[in-house]
Amino acid sequence: RKEVEQDPGPFNVPEGATVAFNCTYSNSASQSFFWYRQDCRKEPKLLMSVYSSGNEDGRFTAQLNRASQYISLLIRDSKLSDSATYLCVPGGSQGNLIFGKGTKLSVKP
Amino acid sequence: ETGVTQSPTHLIKTRGQQVTLRCSSQSGHNTVSWYQQALGQGPQFIFQYYREEENGRGNFPPRFSGLQFPNYSSELNVNALELDDSALYLCASSTELFQETQYFGPGTRLLVL
């Protein structure tokens, strides 16, 4: 089983749509969880840390289910500027982050 | 911007050469992690430095080595470059209390010919 599994997409959605990304992870010892976004040929930018069962930041809501080793990200009222690759990132055992390939989102006018 | 800087931005080397990449951490951050991101892949953990010592290492051969300096800046050295070393090299800084909350620099894009 891969360490982090995400639907690679692309998700093509119109402006204003609500879109959800799902992610499963294999390391049951992971204690920290994050969502990063990465624009083409740029560095990953921290979008949200995911606390306990989940948290909300404006249009973004993250949920964590430790029992199922599942993380989700919901984006409401999508903007053109939300177009990017979204990376679900659990923490590793060495203070490191474990990245999958991410899910590509394209928001169209 | 995160305040993490990396140099150079781009680099072209030939197979067998050696390369040194540099990273300055965000103010107040004393932990630096390095990642390799090949085209179409997610970043892969190389190693982490804290208090000038290697604090953890991913699945990379010994020809990947690093240093951290008293001002918390860091270097990544790669010897005997191979074609597959062509990638974006990212450094990320964090605090010792929240080592996994990492902020990335813009990366160094390395091409090995």
Backbone of each chain as ProteinMPNN parsed JSONL, in Angstrom:
{"seq_chain_A": "RKEVEQDPGPFNVPEGATVAFNCTYSNSASQSFFWYRQDCRKEPKLLMSVYSSGNEDGRFTAQLNRASQYISLLIRDSKLSDSATYLCVPGGSQGNLIFGKGTKLSVKP", "coords_chain_A": {"N_chain_A": [[0.851, -1.196, 0.0], [0.522, 2.234, -0.845], [2.131, 5.021, 0.78], [0.728, 7.43, 0.908], [-2.335, 8.031, -0.55], [-4.034, 9.53, -3.147], [-6.639, 10.682, -5.302], [-5.545, 11.405, -8.457], [-6.766, 13.182, -10.179], [-7.323, 15.155, -13.189], [-9.493, 17.432, -11.381], [-11.99, 19.146, -12.764], [-13.692, 22.025, -12.364], [-16.423, 24.42, -12.252], [-16.241, 27.956, -11.546], [-17.229, 28.88, -8.264], [-18.17, 26.444, -7.516], [-18.413, 23.636, -5.232], [-15.915, 21.542, -4.045], [-14.443, 18.394, -3.24], [-11.698, 16.698, -1.838], [-10.202, 13.562, -1.292], [-8.199, 11.465, 0.816], [-6.056, 8.808, 1.73], [-3.933, 7.342, 4.181], [-1.072, 5.376, 5.138], [0.529, 5.109, 7.403], [-0.06, 4.461, 10.559], [0.991, 5.604, 12.789], [1.304, 8.293, 12.373], [1.067, 11.589, 13.572], [0.621, 14.218, 12.989], [-1.021, 16.247, 10.563], [-1.445, 17.646, 7.35], [-2.546, 19.928, 4.813], [-1.233, 20.894, 1.766], [-0.817, 23.243, -0.916], [0.239, 23.294, -4.28], [1.463, 25.185, -6.821], [2.042, 25.096, -10.37], [5.365, 24.229, -11.025], [6.25, 25.504, -8.755], [7.0, 25.973, -5.2], [5.645, 23.837, -2.557], [2.955, 25.172, -0.667], [1.91, 25.773, 2.611], [-1.345, 25.048, 3.391], [-3.303, 24.271, 5.294], [-3.146, 23.138, 8.653], [-4.199, 20.086, 10.089], [-6.237, 19.495, 12.699], [-7.033, 17.38, 15.441], [-10.167, 16.113, 14.942], [-10.753, 17.693, 12.826], [-10.813, 20.894, 11.053], [-11.664, 24.317, 10.218], [-11.086, 26.872, 7.807], [-11.988, 29.699, 6.648], [-13.076, 29.328, 3.396], [-12.261, 26.754, 3.321], [-12.347, 23.431, 4.54], [-11.126, 20.934, 6.56], [-11.061, 17.474, 7.314], [-10.431, 14.795, 9.552], [-10.069, 11.354, 9.977], [-8.95, 9.237, 12.103], [-9.248, 6.535, 12.717], [-9.989, 5.351, 10.329], [-7.904, 6.184, 8.868], [-7.963, 8.405, 7.121], [-8.251, 11.414, 5.33], [-9.773, 14.491, 4.498], [-10.454, 17.245, 2.271], [-12.405, 20.056, 1.846], [-13.464, 22.426, -0.438], [-15.166, 25.347, -0.677], [-17.214, 27.481, -2.776], [-15.471, 27.856, -5.085], [-12.605, 29.522, -6.447], [-10.964, 31.006, -9.294], [-8.298, 31.267, -8.662], [-7.857, 29.142, -7.012], [-6.974, 27.035, -8.477], [-4.685, 24.5, -8.668], [-2.317, 22.019, -7.484], [-3.269, 19.842, -4.941], [-1.994, 18.684, -1.958], [-2.087, 16.069, 0.245], [-0.782, 15.567, 3.389], [0.641, 13.607, 5.676], [2.449, 13.504, 8.804], [5.736, 12.109, 9.297], [7.876, 9.662, 10.936], [10.199, 10.872, 11.604], [10.155, 13.56, 12.031], [9.621, 14.384, 9.552], [7.805, 15.065, 6.475], [5.315, 13.301, 4.646], [4.736, 12.917, 1.376], [2.324, 12.437, -1.191], [1.418, 12.186, -4.667], [-0.497, 14.08, -5.041], [-3.573, 15.933, -5.82], [-4.887, 17.28, -8.715], [-6.427, 20.358, -9.288], [-8.577, 22.194, -11.348], [-10.044, 25.185, -11.845], [-12.587, 26.589, -13.649], [-13.726, 29.475, -15.573]], "CA_chain_A": [[0.0, 0.0, 0.0], [1.285, 3.468, -0.884], [2.079, 5.764, 2.036], [-0.35, 8.414, 0.781], [-3.062, 7.809, -1.797], [-5.0, 10.566, -3.526], [-7.085, 10.666, -6.684], [-4.707, 12.407, -9.116], [-7.561, 14.113, -10.958], [-7.698, 16.471, -12.672], [-10.853, 17.827, -11.083], [-12.309, 20.369, -13.507], [-14.936, 22.52, -11.792], [-16.694, 25.831, -12.562], [-16.158, 28.911, -10.43], [-18.363, 28.851, -7.356], [-18.518, 25.07, -7.152], [-17.825, 23.01, -4.047], [-15.154, 20.357, -4.46], [-13.876, 17.66, -2.11], [-10.596, 15.784, -2.108], [-10.028, 12.539, -0.271], [-6.823, 10.988, 0.949], [-5.817, 7.792, 2.746], [-2.517, 7.219, 4.514], [-0.827, 4.025, 5.647], [1.277, 5.121, 8.653], [-0.991, 4.69, 11.671], [1.686, 6.354, 13.838], [1.32, 9.728, 12.052], [0.384, 12.403, 14.569], [0.319, 15.533, 12.421], [-1.56, 16.139, 9.217], [-1.465, 18.954, 6.697], [-2.826, 20.091, 3.389], [-0.429, 21.883, 1.055], [-1.138, 23.438, -2.314], [1.439, 23.533, -5.066], [1.245, 25.683, -8.169], [2.964, 24.486, -11.336], [6.77, 24.604, -10.967], [6.515, 26.301, -7.548], [7.131, 25.173, -4.0], [4.397, 23.617, -1.815], [2.615, 26.183, 0.339], [1.043, 25.228, 3.653], [-2.717, 25.54, 3.315], [-3.941, 24.053, 6.586], [-2.827, 22.023, 9.529], [-5.451, 19.404, 10.41], [-6.197, 19.203, 14.125], [-7.968, 16.378, 15.984], [-11.059, 15.546, 13.939], [-10.854, 18.556, 11.666], [-10.912, 22.324, 11.309], [-12.158, 25.123, 9.106], [-10.408, 28.15, 7.615], [-12.667, 30.365, 5.542], [-13.777, 28.437, 2.461], [-11.618, 25.444, 3.381], [-12.632, 22.595, 5.713], [-10.401, 19.665, 6.549], [-11.563, 16.479, 8.261], [-9.502, 13.694, 9.794], [-10.626, 10.155, 10.614], [-7.764, 8.428, 12.419], [-9.587, 5.106, 12.703], [-9.998, 4.918, 8.933], [-6.691, 6.732, 8.243], [-8.578, 9.113, 5.998], [-8.283, 12.864, 5.48], [-10.464, 15.121, 3.369], [-10.422, 18.709, 2.156], [-13.555, 20.591, 1.126], [-13.312, 23.821, -0.848], [-16.462, 25.926, -1.068], [-17.17, 28.709, -3.585], [-14.155, 27.803, -5.748], [-12.124, 30.67, -7.205], [-9.974, 30.676, -10.322], [-6.988, 31.197, -8.01], [-7.713, 27.867, -6.291], [-6.394, 26.053, -9.393], [-3.369, 24.084, -8.167], [-2.303, 20.631, -7.022], [-3.471, 19.795, -3.491], [-1.226, 17.576, -1.403], [-2.43, 15.59, 1.584], [0.56, 15.31, 3.922], [0.806, 13.188, 7.066], [3.81, 13.575, 9.324], [6.433, 10.835, 9.408], [8.433, 9.312, 12.25], [11.497, 11.547, 11.776], [9.922, 14.991, 11.876], [9.498, 14.679, 8.131], [6.476, 15.022, 5.882], [5.173, 12.246, 3.645], [3.942, 13.454, 0.277], [1.921, 11.668, -2.37], [1.499, 12.975, -5.894], [-1.456, 15.174, -4.992], [-4.756, 15.986, -6.681], [-4.877, 18.515, -9.493], [-7.714, 21.064, -9.407], [-8.644, 23.27, -12.326], [-11.297, 25.928, -11.722], [-12.83, 27.287, -14.918], [-14.699, 30.584, -15.465]], "C_chain_A": [[0.885, 1.244, 0.0], [1.111, 4.225, 0.426], [0.943, 6.786, 2.038], [-1.02, 8.172, -0.565], [-4.106, 8.895, -1.997], [-5.404, 10.328, -4.973], [-6.297, 11.75, -7.423], [-5.485, 13.46, -9.884], [-7.159, 14.086, -12.422], [-9.193, 16.597, -12.381], [-11.061, 19.156, -11.822], [-13.661, 20.862, -13.024], [-15.155, 23.968, -12.21], [-16.494, 26.686, -11.313], [-17.41, 28.807, -9.577], [-18.742, 27.456, -6.896], [-17.873, 24.682, -5.823], [-17.135, 21.731, -4.506], [-14.513, 19.717, -3.239], [-12.784, 16.722, -2.588], [-10.478, 14.808, -0.952], [-8.616, 11.995, -0.307], [-6.8, 9.877, 1.989], [-4.311, 7.681, 2.966], [-2.297, 5.897, 5.224], [-0.152, 4.009, 7.019], [0.356, 5.472, 9.825], [-0.343, 5.486, 12.804], [1.733, 7.857, 13.557], [0.491, 10.497, 13.066], [-0.063, 13.749, 14.026], [-0.121, 15.359, 10.974], [-1.717, 17.544, 8.641], [-2.036, 18.831, 5.301], [-1.919, 21.199, 2.859], [-1.039, 22.076, -0.326], [0.162, 23.748, -3.057], [1.033, 23.991, -6.462], [2.334, 25.11, -9.075], [4.37, 25.087, -11.217], [7.092, 25.559, -9.799], [6.651, 25.382, -6.349], [5.773, 24.913, -3.361], [4.196, 24.727, -0.787], [1.627, 25.578, 1.33], [-0.329, 25.883, 3.589], [-3.388, 25.453, 4.69], [-3.223, 22.95, 7.349], [-4.161, 21.392, 9.914], [-5.375, 18.951, 11.853], [-7.301, 18.222, 14.497], [-8.877, 15.844, 14.878], [-11.206, 16.443, 12.716], [-10.896, 20.02, 12.043], [-11.295, 23.062, 10.031], [-11.376, 26.418, 9.036], [-11.025, 28.821, 6.399], [-13.418, 29.374, 4.674], [-13.26, 26.992, 2.526], [-11.954, 24.714, 4.682], [-11.892, 21.286, 5.551], [-10.986, 18.754, 7.619], [-10.542, 15.357, 8.35], [-10.238, 12.556, 10.473], [-9.456, 9.214, 10.865], [-8.059, 6.939, 12.329], [-9.532, 4.55, 11.28], [-8.751, 5.383, 8.186], [-7.049, 7.456, 6.953], [-8.62, 10.601, 6.321], [-9.024, 13.432, 4.273], [-10.277, 16.631, 3.424], [-11.61, 19.126, 1.309], [-13.275, 22.046, 0.803], [-14.67, 24.309, -1.326], [-16.23, 27.163, -1.925], [-15.817, 28.832, -4.291], [-13.858, 29.074, -6.54], [-11.142, 30.193, -8.267], [-8.6, 30.458, -9.694], [-6.797, 29.928, -7.183], [-7.106, 26.788, -7.189], [-4.963, 25.757, -8.974], [-3.43, 22.577, -7.933], [-2.362, 20.646, -5.508], [-2.864, 18.509, -2.943], [-1.667, 17.298, 0.024], [-1.137, 15.076, 2.208], [0.515, 14.887, 5.386], [2.258, 13.357, 7.493], [4.409, 12.191, 9.424], [7.001, 10.638, 10.805], [9.724, 10.053, 12.558], [11.338, 13.057, 11.697], [9.771, 15.381, 10.433], [8.043, 14.669, 7.713], [6.464, 13.97, 4.793], [4.218, 12.745, 2.567], [3.559, 12.362, -0.705], [2.055, 12.571, -3.579], [0.506, 14.132, -5.913], [-2.6, 15.03, -5.965], [-4.773, 17.323, -7.389], [-6.29, 19.082, -9.622], [-7.585, 22.153, -10.451], [-10.016, 23.915, -12.217], [-11.453, 26.789, -12.973], [-13.842, 28.41, -14.737], [-16.092, 30.105, -15.873]], "O_chain_A": [[1.868, 1.316, 0.738], [0.089, 4.098, 1.099], [0.277, 6.979, 3.055], [-0.352, 8.115, -1.597], [-4.946, 9.144, -1.132], [-4.612, 9.834, -5.774], [-6.377, 12.917, -7.041], [-4.942, 14.515, -10.211], [-6.677, 13.048, -12.877], [-10.032, 15.971, -13.028], [-10.395, 20.152, -11.539], [-14.675, 20.198, -13.244], [-14.191, 24.679, -12.494], [-16.568, 26.2, -10.184], [-18.517, 28.663, -10.097], [-19.552, 27.303, -5.982], [-16.924, 25.315, -5.36], [-17.703, 20.941, -5.259], [-14.089, 20.411, -2.315], [-12.924, 16.042, -3.605], [-10.632, 15.177, 0.212], [-7.93, 12.056, -1.328], [-7.455, 9.988, 3.025], [-3.52, 7.9, 2.049], [-3.214, 5.354, 5.84], [-0.243, 3.011, 7.734], [0.038, 6.64, 10.048], [-1.042, 5.989, 13.684], [2.16, 8.624, 14.42], [-0.636, 10.117, 13.385], [-1.009, 14.35, 14.535], [0.333, 14.462, 10.264], [-2.072, 18.491, 9.343], [-2.008, 17.762, 4.691], [-1.847, 22.29, 3.424], [-1.701, 21.179, -0.848], [1.065, 24.388, -2.516], [0.347, 23.274, -7.19], [3.398, 24.697, -8.613], [4.541, 26.304, -11.298], [8.064, 26.313, -9.845], [6.447, 24.172, -6.452], [4.834, 25.677, -3.587], [5.139, 25.161, -0.125], [0.64, 24.954, 0.942], [-0.463, 27.1, 3.713], [-3.961, 26.425, 5.18], [-2.759, 21.966, 6.772], [-5.157, 22.101, 10.05], [-4.542, 18.113, 12.199], [-8.385, 18.249, 13.914], [-8.393, 15.181, 13.961], [-11.722, 16.01, 11.685], [-11.002, 20.357, 13.222], [-11.256, 22.513, 8.929], [-11.037, 27.003, 10.065], [-10.637, 28.55, 5.262], [-14.297, 28.66, 5.157], [-13.787, 26.114, 1.843], [-11.864, 25.28, 5.771], [-12.016, 20.61, 4.53], [-11.36, 19.211, 8.699], [-9.881, 15.011, 7.371], [-10.959, 12.777, 11.446], [-9.021, 8.488, 9.97], [-7.202, 6.163, 11.906], [-9.085, 3.425, 11.057], [-8.55, 5.033, 7.023], [-6.53, 7.171, 5.873], [-8.974, 11.001, 7.43], [-8.912, 12.911, 3.163], [-9.985, 17.208, 4.472], [-11.807, 18.625, 0.202], [-12.889, 22.815, 1.683], [-15.25, 23.755, -2.26], [-15.191, 27.815, -1.824], [-15.105, 29.818, -4.102], [-14.73, 29.627, -7.21], [-10.563, 29.113, -8.153], [-7.837, 29.592, -10.121], [-5.694, 29.664, -6.704], [-6.755, 25.718, -6.693], [-4.125, 26.658, -8.93], [-4.462, 21.944, -8.154], [-1.606, 21.368, -4.857], [-3.174, 17.407, -3.395], [-1.626, 18.171, 0.89], [-0.462, 14.234, 1.616], [0.362, 15.741, 6.259], [3.172, 13.354, 6.668], [3.692, 11.208, 9.613], [6.649, 11.358, 11.739], [10.289, 9.894, 13.64], [12.281, 13.761, 11.336], [9.786, 16.566, 10.102], [7.159, 14.312, 8.492], [7.461, 13.762, 4.101], [3.034, 12.965, 2.825], [4.357, 11.477, -1.014], [2.728, 13.6, -3.524], [0.648, 15.06, -6.708], [-2.612, 14.141, -6.817], [-4.685, 18.374, -6.754], [-7.223, 18.38, -10.012], [-6.629, 22.93, -10.453], [-11.034, 23.269, -12.467], [-10.588, 27.597, -13.31], [-14.712, 28.333, -13.87], [-17.045, 30.884, -15.85]]}, "seq_chain_B": "ETGVTQSPTHLIKTRGQQVTLRCSSQSGHNTVSWYQQALGQGPQFIFQYYREEENGRGNFPPRFSGLQFPNYSSELNVNALELDDSALYLCASSTELFQETQYFGPGTRLLVL", "coords_chain_B": {"N_chain_B": [[5.139, 35.313, 1.306], [7.468, 32.852, 2.587], [9.881, 33.416, 3.789], [11.952, 31.675, 3.628], [14.876, 31.047, 1.937], [16.6, 29.988, -1.043], [19.508, 28.959, -2.832], [21.49, 28.077, -5.711], [18.9, 29.272, -8.028], [18.541, 27.834, -10.342], [20.396, 25.197, -11.917], [22.822, 23.601, -13.893], [24.422, 20.594, -14.4], [26.897, 18.063, -15.136], [26.91, 14.495, -15.49], [28.448, 12.707, -12.844], [29.62, 14.901, -11.68], [29.828, 17.14, -8.794], [27.581, 18.791, -6.524], [26.503, 21.648, -4.681], [23.916, 22.842, -2.748], [22.119, 25.551, -1.287], [20.458, 26.833, 1.651], [18.56, 29.134, 3.471], [17.016, 29.484, 6.529], [13.712, 30.376, 7.755], [13.313, 33.23, 9.85], [13.794, 32.6, 13.268], [13.395, 29.902, 13.043], [14.835, 26.74, 13.629], [15.235, 24.308, 12.495], [15.879, 22.41, 9.624], [14.721, 20.881, 6.715], [15.241, 18.75, 3.914], [14.078, 18.074, 0.629], [13.498, 16.095, -2.295], [12.055, 16.613, -5.418], [10.936, 14.986, -8.064], [9.924, 15.281, -11.514], [6.455, 15.357, -11.838], [6.026, 13.944, -9.523], [5.474, 13.695, -5.935], [7.144, 15.604, -3.332], [10.062, 14.057, -1.933], [11.415, 12.985, 1.096], [14.664, 13.814, 2.087], [16.668, 14.398, 4.155], [16.84, 15.707, 7.547], [17.933, 18.484, 9.453], [18.938, 19.481, 12.659], [20.047, 21.436, 15.305], [22.596, 21.415, 14.177], [23.046, 18.798, 13.48], [22.335, 15.719, 11.76], [19.043, 14.769, 11.841], [17.264, 12.939, 11.029], [16.597, 10.733, 8.314], [15.764, 10.027, 4.957], [15.182, 7.575, 2.346], [17.756, 7.749, 0.828], [20.905, 7.57, -0.888], [24.319, 7.524, 0.52], [25.774, 9.426, -0.913], [24.341, 11.688, -0.915], [24.561, 14.311, 1.139], [24.674, 16.511, 4.012], [24.805, 19.702, 5.729], [24.451, 21.731, 8.642], [24.575, 25.035, 9.78], [25.74, 27.24, 12.478], [24.029, 29.479, 12.331], [21.697, 28.356, 11.533], [21.301, 28.013, 8.825], [21.597, 25.9, 5.902], [23.206, 23.319, 3.97], [22.978, 21.236, 1.097], [24.658, 18.581, -0.229], [25.541, 16.833, -3.126], [27.191, 14.145, -4.388], [28.946, 12.633, -7.194], [27.027, 12.881, -9.373], [24.023, 11.673, -10.871], [21.954, 10.971, -13.747], [19.303, 10.681, -12.929], [19.188, 12.306, -10.749], [18.258, 14.703, -11.473], [16.008, 17.154, -10.693], [13.655, 19.06, -8.666], [14.896, 20.61, -5.887], [13.994, 21.026, -2.656], [13.997, 23.02, 0.251], [12.893, 23.146, 3.602], [11.822, 24.961, 6.433], [11.444, 24.85, 10.018], [10.275, 24.984, 13.442], [11.74, 23.748, 16.528], [9.828, 22.786, 18.233], [7.631, 22.337, 16.66], [8.275, 20.552, 14.455], [7.21, 19.334, 12.243], [5.578, 21.161, 11.051], [6.107, 22.735, 8.375], [7.732, 25.111, 6.306], [8.252, 25.983, 3.02], [11.027, 26.78, 0.885], [11.693, 28.406, -2.343], [12.98, 26.54, -3.919], [15.578, 24.726, -5.723], [16.27, 24.167, -9.018], [17.62, 21.45, -10.496], [19.453, 20.223, -13.169], [20.789, 17.415, -14.617], [23.078, 16.463, -16.963]], "CA_chain_B": [[6.416, 34.584, 1.225], [7.786, 32.168, 3.836], [11.153, 33.86, 4.348], [12.975, 30.658, 3.371], [15.519, 31.333, 0.654], [17.46, 28.94, -1.558], [20.345, 29.339, -3.965], [20.952, 28.937, -6.767], [17.538, 28.924, -8.433], [18.695, 26.823, -11.376], [21.756, 24.7, -12.019], [23.033, 22.511, -14.852], [25.65, 19.861, -14.132], [27.04, 16.839, -15.92], [26.993, 13.249, -14.714], [29.708, 12.512, -12.149], [30.035, 16.093, -10.942], [29.316, 17.34, -7.445], [26.824, 20.037, -6.44], [26.14, 22.135, -3.335], [22.738, 23.714, -2.733], [22.085, 26.287, -0.036], [19.141, 27.189, 2.162], [18.482, 29.944, 4.683], [15.71, 29.221, 7.13], [12.908, 31.506, 8.205], [13.738, 33.754, 11.139], [13.205, 31.904, 14.411], [13.319, 28.462, 12.774], [16.15, 26.126, 13.796], [15.223, 22.973, 11.881], [15.814, 22.467, 8.16], [14.512, 19.592, 6.049], [15.468, 18.784, 2.461], [13.252, 17.156, -0.145], [13.716, 16.012, -3.742], [10.806, 16.43, -6.144], [11.081, 14.688, -9.486], [8.791, 15.744, -12.315], [5.244, 14.55, -11.733], [5.986, 13.233, -8.248], [5.472, 14.527, -4.744], [8.469, 15.718, -2.708], [10.539, 12.914, -1.156], [12.274, 13.416, 2.206], [16.072, 13.399, 2.015], [17.081, 14.417, 5.564], [16.497, 16.876, 8.357], [19.0, 18.935, 10.329], [18.543, 20.208, 13.864], [21.229, 21.621, 16.147], [23.775, 21.129, 13.357], [23.223, 17.365, 13.277], [21.277, 15.056, 11.012], [17.997, 14.403, 12.806], [16.418, 11.937, 10.397], [17.017, 10.567, 6.926], [14.93, 9.2, 4.088], [15.824, 6.5, 1.604], [18.7, 8.302, -0.154], [22.251, 7.01, -0.682], [25.259, 8.383, 1.26], [26.324, 10.521, -1.702], [23.556, 12.857, -0.506], [24.975, 14.673, 2.491], [24.274, 17.872, 4.338], [25.384, 20.422, 6.86], [23.721, 22.886, 9.161], [25.513, 25.978, 10.389], [25.224, 27.842, 13.721], [22.922, 30.41, 12.064], [20.612, 27.467, 11.114], [21.276, 27.777, 7.385], [21.954, 24.508, 5.624], [23.665, 22.942, 2.636], [22.794, 19.87, 0.613], [25.709, 18.217, -1.17], [25.324, 15.583, -3.845], [28.391, 13.721, -5.119], [28.785, 11.645, -8.267], [25.683, 13.104, -9.893], [23.435, 10.765, -11.851], [20.894, 11.621, -14.527], [18.065, 10.649, -12.128], [19.214, 13.341, -9.705], [17.579, 15.887, -12.017], [14.788, 17.335, -9.898], [13.547, 20.279, -7.868], [15.336, 20.363, -4.513], [13.278, 21.95, -1.779], [14.284, 22.979, 1.674], [11.785, 23.618, 4.416], [12.265, 25.243, 7.795], [10.435, 24.689, 11.062], [10.798, 25.158, 14.8], [11.979, 22.455, 17.174], [8.603, 22.307, 18.873], [6.694, 21.938, 15.614], [9.174, 20.228, 13.342], [6.472, 18.888, 11.061], [4.912, 22.319, 10.427], [7.249, 23.147, 7.574], [7.539, 26.158, 5.302], [9.2, 25.674, 1.957], [11.634, 27.775, 0.022], [11.297, 28.302, -3.749], [13.603, 25.386, -4.55], [16.646, 24.802, -6.726], [15.984, 23.209, -10.09], [18.885, 20.869, -10.938], [19.419, 19.389, -14.376], [22.034, 16.67, -14.8], [23.171, 16.022, -18.369]], "C_chain_B": [[6.78, 34.007, 2.591], [9.03, 32.721, 4.502], [12.25, 32.829, 4.209], [13.57, 30.94, 1.986], [16.445, 30.188, 0.258], [18.29, 29.488, -2.713], [21.175, 28.144, -4.419], [19.528, 28.544, -7.115], [17.561, 27.804, -9.465], [20.163, 26.434, -11.484], [21.795, 23.589, -13.061], [24.395, 21.895, -14.576], [25.724, 18.665, -15.071], [27.215, 15.646, -14.982], [28.385, 13.106, -14.097], [30.182, 13.718, -11.364], [29.418, 16.126, -9.556], [28.574, 18.679, -7.409], [26.546, 20.367, -4.97], [24.99, 23.112, -3.471], [22.629, 24.322, -1.34], [20.684, 26.728, 0.345], [19.302, 28.048, 3.413], [17.08, 29.816, 5.255], [15.001, 30.514, 7.5], [13.403, 31.947, 9.584], [13.013, 33.034, 12.276], [13.082, 30.403, 14.229], [14.712, 27.852, 12.848], [16.252, 24.736, 13.188], [15.054, 23.119, 10.375], [15.676, 21.054, 7.602], [14.713, 19.772, 4.549], [14.623, 17.707, 1.792], [13.679, 17.212, -1.611], [12.371, 15.788, -4.415], [11.099, 16.225, -7.624], [9.814, 15.116, -10.216], [7.604, 14.799, -12.181], [5.096, 13.767, -10.448], [5.817, 14.22, -7.098], [6.879, 14.616, -4.173], [8.801, 14.478, -1.875], [11.571, 13.404, -0.145], [13.687, 12.89, 2.031], [16.634, 13.286, 3.43], [16.671, 15.72, 6.228], [17.682, 17.209, 9.257], [18.432, 19.779, 11.461], [19.768, 20.263, 14.764], [22.496, 21.12, 15.458], [24.036, 19.636, 13.167], [22.065, 16.8, 12.472], [20.297, 14.431, 12.009], [17.076, 13.317, 12.265], [16.812, 11.872, 8.94], [16.037, 9.672, 6.186], [15.772, 8.177, 3.35], [16.695, 7.053, 0.469], [20.094, 7.787, 0.158], [23.175, 8.007, 0.008], [25.853, 9.507, 0.431], [25.492, 11.804, -1.554], [23.952, 13.169, 0.936], [24.616, 16.123, 2.749], [25.049, 18.436, 5.5], [24.367, 21.416, 7.356], [24.711, 23.744, 9.916], [24.902, 26.599, 11.646], [24.088, 28.829, 13.501], [21.695, 29.685, 11.501], [20.494, 27.307, 9.607], [21.833, 26.383, 7.115], [22.444, 24.357, 4.196], [23.289, 21.5, 2.354], [23.888, 19.634, -0.413], [25.354, 16.893, -1.829], [26.579, 15.292, -4.655], [28.009, 12.767, -6.241], [27.39, 11.709, -8.87], [25.284, 12.092, -10.96], [22.304, 11.496, -12.57], [19.6, 11.72, -13.719], [18.059, 11.658, -10.977], [18.581, 14.64, -10.198], [16.224, 16.028, -11.343], [14.763, 18.744, -9.336], [13.933, 19.926, -6.432], [14.771, 21.469, -3.618], [13.827, 21.87, -0.373], [13.104, 23.598, 2.405], [12.3, 23.888, 5.819], [11.093, 25.121, 8.767], [11.088, 24.953, 12.405], [10.982, 23.797, 15.441], [10.723, 21.905, 17.825], [7.599, 21.772, 17.854], [7.475, 21.596, 14.352], [8.433, 19.82, 12.082], [5.68, 20.012, 10.412], [5.988, 23.055, 9.641], [6.859, 24.138, 6.486], [8.656, 26.045, 4.274], [9.772, 26.92, 1.296], [11.262, 27.513, -1.424], [11.956, 27.147, -4.498], [14.756, 25.733, -5.475], [16.349, 23.732, -7.763], [17.31, 22.74, -10.666], [18.661, 19.994, -12.17], [20.783, 18.73, -14.535], [22.058, 16.099, -16.22], [24.215, 14.919, -18.542]], "O_chain_B": [[6.45, 34.587, 3.626], [9.215, 32.506, 5.699], [13.379, 33.079, 4.631], [12.847, 31.055, 0.997], [17.005, 29.505, 1.116], [17.847, 30.354, -3.467], [21.528, 27.289, -3.606], [18.998, 27.583, -6.558], [16.696, 26.928, -9.457], [21.056, 27.227, -11.184], [20.906, 22.739, -13.105], [25.404, 22.598, -14.525], [24.741, 18.302, -15.716], [27.62, 15.795, -13.829], [29.388, 13.358, -14.765], [31.037, 13.597, -10.486], [28.608, 15.275, -9.188], [28.897, 19.592, -8.169], [26.379, 19.477, -4.137], [25.074, 24.089, -4.214], [22.996, 23.698, -0.345], [19.834, 26.965, -0.513], [20.087, 27.723, 4.304], [16.087, 30.013, 4.555], [15.601, 31.587, 7.552], [13.854, 31.127, 10.383], [11.792, 32.877, 12.255], [12.704, 29.698, 15.164], [15.654, 28.351, 12.231], [17.267, 24.061, 13.358], [14.19, 23.861, 9.908], [16.423, 20.15, 7.974], [14.393, 20.821, 3.989], [14.47, 16.596, 2.302], [14.155, 18.237, -2.098], [11.627, 14.884, -4.035], [11.461, 17.159, -8.34], [8.761, 15.291, -9.602], [7.732, 13.592, -12.385], [4.143, 13.004, -10.294], [5.994, 15.426, -7.268], [7.726, 13.784, -4.498], [7.935, 13.92, -1.2], [12.487, 14.148, -0.493], [13.9, 11.691, 1.852], [17.031, 12.202, 3.856], [16.229, 16.675, 5.589], [18.354, 16.31, 9.763], [17.585, 20.65, 11.263], [20.447, 19.256, 14.962], [23.35, 20.486, 16.077], [25.124, 19.247, 12.741], [20.956, 17.333, 12.497], [20.684, 13.669, 12.895], [16.201, 12.833, 12.982], [17.308, 12.853, 8.385], [15.547, 8.682, 6.729], [16.932, 7.945, 3.69], [16.398, 6.845, -0.707], [20.44, 7.586, 1.322], [22.864, 9.196, 0.08], [26.389, 10.46, 0.996], [25.898, 12.871, -2.015], [23.7, 12.373, 1.841], [24.294, 16.871, 1.826], [25.831, 17.75, 6.158], [23.522, 21.892, 6.597], [25.587, 23.23, 10.612], [23.694, 26.502, 11.863], [23.256, 29.008, 14.39], [20.754, 30.332, 11.042], [19.657, 26.531, 9.145], [22.455, 25.768, 7.981], [22.133, 25.171, 3.327], [23.282, 20.654, 3.249], [24.03, 20.405, -1.362], [24.92, 15.952, -1.165], [26.983, 16.089, -5.503], [26.927, 12.18, -6.252], [26.661, 10.717, -8.879], [26.078, 11.709, -11.819], [21.772, 12.493, -12.082], [18.882, 12.716, -13.809], [17.04, 11.84, -10.311], [18.391, 15.573, -9.418], [15.39, 15.125, -11.416], [15.707, 19.517, -9.499], [13.34, 19.027, -5.836], [15.035, 22.657, -3.804], [14.092, 20.782, 0.139], [12.413, 24.468, 1.876], [13.122, 23.133, 6.339], [9.928, 25.266, 8.397], [12.304, 25.124, 12.495], [10.445, 22.802, 14.956], [10.569, 20.691, 17.955], [6.818, 20.868, 18.151], [7.352, 22.261, 13.323], [8.962, 19.944, 10.978], [5.154, 19.828, 9.313], [6.696, 23.9, 10.188], [5.815, 24.02, 5.844], [9.839, 26.016, 4.612], [9.111, 27.95, 1.165], [10.595, 26.522, -1.723], [11.53, 26.81, -5.603], [14.894, 26.863, -5.943], [16.197, 22.554, -7.441], [18.048, 23.53, -11.256], [17.779, 19.136, -12.189], [21.808, 19.41, -14.582], [21.167, 15.348, -16.617], [24.422, 14.434, -19.654]]}, "name": "protein", "num_of_chains": 2, "seq": "RKEVEQDPGPFNVPEGATVAFNCTYSNSASQSFFWYRQDCRKEPKLLMSVYSSGNEDGRFTAQLNRASQYISLLIRDSKLSDSATYLCVPGGSQGNLIFGKGTKLSVKPETGVTQSPTHLIKTRGQQVTLRCSSQSGHNTVSWYQQALGQGPQFIFQYYREEENGRGNFPPRFSGLQFPNYSSELNVNALELDDSALYLCASSTELFQETQYFGPGTRLLVL"}
